[in-house]
Amino acid sequence: AQQSVFSFVSWPFSLKLCWAPIVDSVYSERVGRRRSWLIPVQLLCAAMMILSPAYVNGMLERVEVGGLTACFFCLYLLMATQDIAVDGWALTMLSRRNVGYASTCNSIGQTLGYMVSFVLFMAVNSPEFCNQYLRWTPQPTGMVSLGGFMSVW
């Protein structure tokens, strides 16, 4: 049941199609169509990545699935909004003959970023991996917690 609750986190990326028309049509002419969304989204993401690690570790220890879901849902919503704005920006910047490559490059970049961050986190969070490959003296925990990993990024 808790996994199904946490699966709500991925909804913003699944519902980008519904959210994209708003991101494309609501903007400040003074700031610009894409920057009207990118600047506040980046600032909010930075604030969440700096402030939430202190709470995430505690929620993990207490198994507060609702709080974790809300935190990561907000972060995913911001990331989905950024993705919409960046996609639109890429389409306006690229020449007509290169527009077809935008989606491919975006997909490759997202997949590589996901793989690297997931594999890297799992390695430095694993006591077994850290004790075998990264430490001289074995420890009962990994080198980085989820909150610590979030604050690095």
N, C-alpha and C positions, 0 to 999 in steps of 0.2 A: 504494500500500500504506500509506503514512504517513497519508493522509487517512482511510482506513478505520479505522486504529488510533485516530486522534483522534476519530472519530465516536462512540466509546464514551463520550465526555464527556456526551452527551445522554441516556444511558440512565436516570439517576435520574428525570428528568421522565417518561420513558416508562413507568417501573415504579412510579410513585406509587401506583397501585392496590394493589400488593402491600405497600407500606410504610405506607400510610395506616392500616390497622387497628392497627398497633403504636403509631403516633403518637397515635391516639385512645384507646387503652386503657392505655398505660403512662405514668403521671404521678405526681407527688407531690401528695397532697391538701393539704399545707401551702402549697405554692407555687401550685397550681392546674393544671387540665388543660392549658390552652394555654401559660401562662407557663413550665411545666416544660420545654417544648420551645423556646419562642421566646427565652428569655433565654440559654441556653447556645448555641443556634444563632447568635444575633446576636453573641455574644462570640467564637465561633470564626470566624465570617465576618470580623469586624473584624480579628482576629489574622491571618487568611490574607491579607486585603487589605493589611495593613500590612507583613507579613513576606515575602510571596512575590514582590513586584515586583523585589527584589534578585536573585532567582534566575531569574525568568521571562525577563528580557532576555538573560541568559547562555545559557539553554536555547534561546532563539530563534536566537541567533548560532551556536551549535554544532549546531543542528537536532536537539535531543534530544526527539523526539516522545513517547517513553515518559514522560519526566519532565513534560513539558507536559500530557500526557493525565492523568497521576496528579494533578497539581496542580489542573487544572480539573475533573476528575471529583469530587474532594473538595469543591470549591467548589459545583458543581452539586448534589451530594448534600445539602449544607447548605441550598441555596436551595430544593430540592424539599421538604425537610423543613419549612422555614419556610412554604412555600406550603400544605402540608397543614394545618399548625397555624393559619395565618391564615384559610384557608377554613372550618375548623371553628369558629373564633372568630366569624367573620362570621355564620355560620348561627345561632349561639347568641345573638348580640347583636341581630340584625335582627328586626323584627316579622314575623309570619307573611305578611302581604301584601307585604312588601319582599324576602323571601328570593329571589324569582326574579331580582331585579336584581343579586344578589351575584356570580353567575357572569359576567354581562355586564360589570359594572364591573371585575372582576378581569381579564378577558380584554382589555378596552380598555386598562387600566393597564399590563399586561405588554407588550402590543403597542407602545404609545407609548413605554414605557421602553426597549424593545429598539431601536426605530427611532431614537430620539434618541441613545442611547449609541453605537449602531453608526455612524450617520451622523456624529456629532460626532467620534468617534475616528478614523474614516477621513479626515475633513477635516484634523484637527490632526496626524495622522501622515503625511500626504502632503506631500512637499517641494514638489511642483508647486503645490498649493492654497495652502500657506503662503507660498510665494514670490510668488505672484500676488496674493493677497488680504490677507495678514496681516503681511507683513514689508516693511521698507524695503530691506534688503540681502539678496539671495538666499543661501541656505544649502543644503548638500547633503542635509540630513535634515529630517524633519518637526519640529514644535515639541514633540511629546510622544511618547514611546515607549509600548509596551504596559504596561510596568512603571510608568511615570510616570502613565499614565491610571488604572491600577488603584489606585495610592496616593491619587489625588485622591478617588475614590469611597469 
